[in-house]
Amino acid sequence: MSETAPRQIRHGSNIGQPLTRRDGVLKVTGGAAYAADHHPPGMLYAVMAVSRIARGRVTRLDVAAAESHPGVVAVMTPQNKPALAQHPDEKHDGFTFRLDLLQDDRVRYANQPVAVVIAETLEAATEGAALLAPTYEAETPAVGLDAAEPFTPPAIGVGDPADLERGDVASGLAAAARTVEATYETPAQYHNAMEPHAVVATWDGDRLDLEMPSQGLAMAQGRIAGLFGIAPGDVHIRSPFLGGGFGSKGMVAGPQVLGIMAARLVGRPVKLVLTRPQMFGPVGHRAPTRQTLRLGATEDGGLTALDHHTLTATSTFDDFIEPSGGVSHTLYAAPALATRHRAVRLDTGTPLFMRAPGEASGSVALEGAIDEMAEACGLDPLAFRLRNYAETEPMSGKPFSSKALRDCYAQGAARFGWETRPLAPRQMRDADGLLVGWGVGTATFPALMFQAEARAELRATGEASVAIGAIDMGQGAWTSLAQIAAEELGLDIDAIDFRIGSSDLPNGGIAGGSAHTATAGTAIKGAAADVIAQLAALATQDARSPLYGAGNAGVIARGGRLVRRDDESRSEAFTEILSRAGRESVEGKGAAGPDAARESYAMHAHGAVFAEVKVDPDLGQIRATRLVGAFAAGRIINPRLVRSQYYGGMIWGVSFALHEQAVMDPRSGRPMNANLAEYHVPVNADVPALEAILVEEEDPHVNPLGIKGVGEIGVTGSAGAIVNAIWHATGKRVRTLPVTLDKVL
């Protein structure tokens, strides 16, 4: 994973430089203040009491015992909670989810909040919550995909159809010379960002001040304002740093609202931070899936049909349906293609977006089934993919950058050494006698765009400020977005006062769907272009300027100067232009959003991941030892940060394939491993040698900057590649994840 960074040139073009993180020193020295690091004067601590059952009702809380504890200030229950302007079960759009805010005594899942204790110290609040000693009237919970009757959801993901079909799948399967039917299962997985959900809430009349991690400040601001019946402008959220989000912090979480309610109840600032076990329930998770794929192919390995059926789960009181079949819409050129989704209602918290929602779970099943089809046809799995990868998006028929995927296959295979791979399994061993296997998985993720706005100001001093309500949850937005601003303004990055992470800045959209850099960056580009256009007008219309008569389109911004395109010897400094015009500054605005090109073109980032695993033939112990990923994601803003994102995604793929699962007690419906000791994720010793290849790609249609997301695509190829490598090492297909030693023995 180590590399020698090229010398940084901090002037000229800022896009494309591998700058280190501008916030890195703050983070490693403890200077970066996260939400829970704030302690306003008079602050109290709130701790949730959560349900120990998954279904039923609370029959008693010993409020008197909790209130008698020294240091306890108040106990918030369904009987005395502050009134809300909107019912927490009220829904407004596809991004609004029902919250548990002590609305009644019903229990809908384990770890549901049933009361909140507010105290002078964290210890007193924690002990007070324990003294509540809830008693319950328990009912039998529904646990597991076979615990309830499946239904056809009205929509999956965010409003997509549950079922889609193109061509005649039945006929395609009937005409096939080879067919494969395989069922893959993926477990429930829970977000485990290092920073848990938290809030520090301070009321001043009807004005609300919040320190709170959020991937979407404007969305959170609107949701909170609606719940409390106040104007969005009266809600101020600060979120300059997030310790990971992965989708879990995309929407306001119920515990955060409970902290705000607690502050209103006691009339003092309140901090509420979830414990690690409380992360397993009220703040979302990835739902389990059971996916059955049926594939047909001709004698020479050309796909004739692909049918992808997904059974997944949602909660008893809300809908989020993991769109696992969607990945089959985008990769392989089957003339007949169908995807179907069914769901069951379980007594769990509502599933939510979790890194690569749909694509992560769906790609494991799809890539495994594609490998099985290659085996049935007697073809190398990479050759089979090259034979069948799509030139246009299979479901929609829209063209996309298919050449980029072909380049990913070629560069990744060459770097990995794939050409020496034997076709049959169990043919390779290392010097210690361990079985060695090589596998491949195709990576894909849509290139999304959301709405955003930005503001830029160029001052007569030659310095600038750029403001946008963007979010850095570890992906490097503090750096990459500032690089875009510097590039578009023609300034050194250190000459820009770059501000993000506050809801009083222009709406930066949501940091999700691997779309944040494209969305926020496009808005910043627009704001900078507005500034430069105004500056150019001042110069080109002034006879005293060497740029007079050039016209706005005839100049470019570079090195703090405007330069004529047709004669670079004629230029003028920003400071000179503003001084002569008697202006202190010029201010510009920009906006971003999906454009009409999306009606004509399919937009995806692509990649290919090659994995090596070693398996002990006697003990079944599995280690991923090497991963090489080649990814094409349009224009690269910062190669250092992009590689970091690819590494993170590939490590998540290792976690998905070999480690991660929530184990539910079928009797109580409670998660049995709600901690970081037993909920397994990779540690340093589990991480293989990683290499990420940045495949050059130019997509003129995707957005004005030509960039695509890189955060989630690394997951979508890696898990499948590892599962396929395990088969190549052992000769055994494991279709239930994670792959543990008992499944290969």
ABEGO torsion letter per residue (X at the ends): XBBBBBBBBABEBABGBBBBBAAAAAAAAGABBBAAABBBBGBBBBBBBBBABABEBBABBBAAAAAABBGBABBBBAAABBBBABBAABBABAABBBBBAGABABBABBGBBABBBBBABAAAAAAAAAAAGBBBBBBBBBBEAAABBBBBBABBEBGBBABBBBEBAAAAAAABABBBBBBBBBBBBBBBBABBBBBBBBBBEABBBBBBBBABAAAAAAAAAAAAGBBAAABBBBBABBBEAGGAAABBBAAAAAAAAAAAAAGBBBBBBBBAAAABGAAEBBBBBBBBBBBBBBAAGBBABBBBBBBBBBBAABBBBBBAAAAAAAABBBABBBBBBBBBBBBBBBBBBBBGBGAAAAAAAAAAAAAAAAAAAGBBAAAAAAAABBABBAAAGBBBBAAAAAAAAAAAAAAAGAAABBABBGABBBAAGBBBBBBBBBBBBBBBBBBBBBBBBBBAAGBBBBBBBBBBAGAGAAAAAAAAAAAAAGBBAAABBBBBGBAABBBAEBBBGGAAAAAAAAAAAAAAAAAAAAAAAAAAABAABAABGAEAAABBBBGGBBBBAABAABBBBAAAAAAAAGBABBBBBBBBEBBAAAAABBBBBBBBBBBBBBBBAAAGBBBBABBBBBBBAEBBABAAAAAAAAAAAAAAAAAAAAABBBBBBAAAGBBABBBAAABBBBBAAABBBBBBBBBBBBBAAABAAGBBBAAAAAAAAAAAAAAAAAAAAAGBBBABOBBBAAAAX
